[in-house]
Amino acid sequence: MSAVFTKLFHLPGAKWWMDGQTVSLLPTDYGDIHIPFAGRLDLLQSMRRHGVEKHVHASDISVRLVLAHVGVRNHPEEVIEVLEDHRRNHSPDYYLQIRDRFAPDMPPAMAAADYIYISRNSYWGIIRMSADGRCTNLNARTGFNFSPESVRRHADFLRSTTLTAEDFAPAVLKAKAGDLVFLDPPYPLCHVHGSPRFTDEDHYRLAHVCRSLHRHGVLFIVTNGNTPFIRQIYRHFCISEIEAPRTLGRAKHGGRATEL
């Protein structure tokens, strides 16, 4: 496995900076790994980089994002071919053509290539959807480029991964006693990429799910923002602070902040 993060999916909230800390948090013995809020799967890449070969059940509420990962995992060479077409034809008008055809019922390889193309040409990689399910992103780049090797590496580290599109609660409640769940939800006042806002009610629901996992003997790690609200709803949990870089919004304290 390559020691380089693929960064194929250009999404905000990247966790590559947690590389060493992620592995240091892992228990010594556990079963399968479950990762809802899949995003670009930096946490999984970190585990694979450090030799973790457990089967992973990854999920996300965004059907388009999950389909993109599936397309890369199952059809990397086809994804590369479509991305090569995007690179050759890239222009403002071409971008709008690809954006307007973007749909969750596309063939996986095309869906993956289009997701990568749209997100990498958008501000911070965020896929924006209208209420009626249309992509509304605008082109923010004069040129488009990508690394075919990144596509192949991304497919490689997904080799022992089950991917599903579903809400976090039913996804992680499938975990068995001894399994490990790694939860990295949208932080308070943030939005799920291409999905409805993650509300305070959702944060309460997540904390309730964690209590259920504990009762059933499932191991879990949660990362979240260091806010009074989060500290309150997890006040009975073991909490540690870690320092994190900030690139979105107002990057205070020299672009650093604490997370829980």
C-alpha positions, -999 to 999 in steps of 0.1 A, spaced: 0 0 0 13 34 -9 22 57 20 6 87 2 -30 97 8 -49 97 -25 -69 129 -18 -89 118 -48 -121 133 -34 -116 170 -28 -139 174 2 -137 197 33 -132 182 67 -102 160 57 -87 138 84 -53 132 69 -37 152 96 -50 126 122 -29 99 106 -8 89 136 -34 99 162 -60 77 145 -39 45 149 -28 54 184 -65 55 195 -72 20 182 -78 -8 207 -55 -38 208 -82 -63 198 -114 -57 178 -135 -72 150 -148 -55 119 -145 -17 115 -176 4 108 -172 40 93 -204 60 87 -200 96 75 -176 81 50 -166 114 32 -133 108 14 -124 80 38 -92 95 52 -96 75 84 -97 43 64 -67 53 44 -48 60 76 -56 26 90 -46 8 57 -13 28 57 -5 14 91 -12 -22 82 -48 -25 94 -64 -52 72 -97 -56 89 -129 -57 69 -145 -23 68 -182 -14 65 -183 22 52 -215 42 47 -228 77 41 -262 93 37 -251 107 3 -260 82 -24 -239 100 -50 -208 99 -28 -212 62 -20 -218 54 -57 -186 74 -65 -165 52 -41 -181 21 -55 -173 32 -91 -136 37 -82 -134 5 -63 -150 -17 -90 -140 1 -122 -108 22 -117 -97 20 -153 -131 30 -167 -131 59 -142 -97 70 -155 -110 69 -191 -139 92 -183 -117 115 -163 -93 117 -193 -123 128 -214 -131 155 -188 -96 167 -188 -95 170 -226 -129 187 -229 -129 209 -198 -145 243 -203 -172 263 -185 -199 250 -209 -186 214 -207 -186 216 -169 -223 226 -170 -231 197 -193 -215 172 -169 -231 189 -139 -266 187 -154 -264 150 -162 -251 141 -127 -277 117 -112 -277 89 -86 -289 63 -112 -258 67 -134 -234 37 -142 -209 36 -112 -178 44 -133 -194 75 -149 -209 85 -115 -175 83 -99 -157 103 -126 -184 130 -127 -184 133 -89 -146 138 -89 -147 162 -118 -175 184 -104 -162 184 -68 -126 191 -78 -137 221 -99 -159 235 -71 -152 256 -41 -138 233 -14 -152 203 -32 -187 206 -18 -214 191 -39 -245 213 -37 -280 199 -44 -313 218 -49 -345 207 -31 -355 188 -63 -323 169 -65 -304 189 -91 -267 197 -88 -262 234 -86 -224 237 -84 -206 264 -104 -172 259 -121 -144 275 -101 -114 264 -120 -98 273 -154 -83 238 -158 -88 203 -146 -62 177 -138 -61 144 -119 -37 116 -112 -46 82 -127 -24 66 -100 -46 82 -73 -76 64 -88 -58 31 -87 -46 36 -51 -81 46 -40 -95 14 -55 -67 -6 -38 -74 6 -3 -111 -1 -8 -105 -37 -16 -119 -51 17 -146 -25 21 -184 -29 20 -201 4 9 -237 13 16 -258 45 13 -278 49 46 -282 69 77 -256 64 104 -279 49 130 -290 17 111 -255 15 96 -236 12 129 -263 -7 148 -254 -36 126 -220 -38 144 -214 -69 166 -199 -70 201 -162 -64 198 -165 -45 165 -150 -10 163 -171 20 151 -153 52 141 -177 82 140 -167 115 124 -200 134 120 -205 169 106 -196 193 134 -222 216 149 -234 242 123 -218 222 95 -235 205 65 -233 170 52 -218 172 16 -248 172 -8 -272 162 20 -295 179 45 -280 198 74 -269 177 104 -290 192 131 -287 194 169 -313 166 171 -291 145 149 -262 151 174 -284 140 203 -294 109 182 -258 101 176 -250 103 213 -279 80 220 -266 55 194 -232 56 212 -249 46 245 -266 17 227 -233 6 211 -217 6 246 -245 -15 261 -240 -41 233 -203 -43 238 -193 -24 206 -162 -3 207 -164 32 193 -144 64 188 -161 97 181 -145 129 168 -164 162 171 -160 199 176 -149 213 209 -181 232 218 -201 235 250 -230 218 233 -209 187 223 -193 186 258 -227 186 274 -243 158 254 -211 136 258 -205 146 294 -206 110 306 -181 98 280 -143 97 281 -132 129 263 -97 139 251 -87 171 233 -66 170 202 -52 199 181 -65 202 146 -57 225 116 -85 248 103 -88 257 66 -126 266 64 -143 297 78 -125 317 103 -92 299 110 -85 311 145 -53 308 165 -31 306 135 -53 281 117 -54 257 147 -82 246 169 -90 218 194 -113 190 187 -127 163 210 
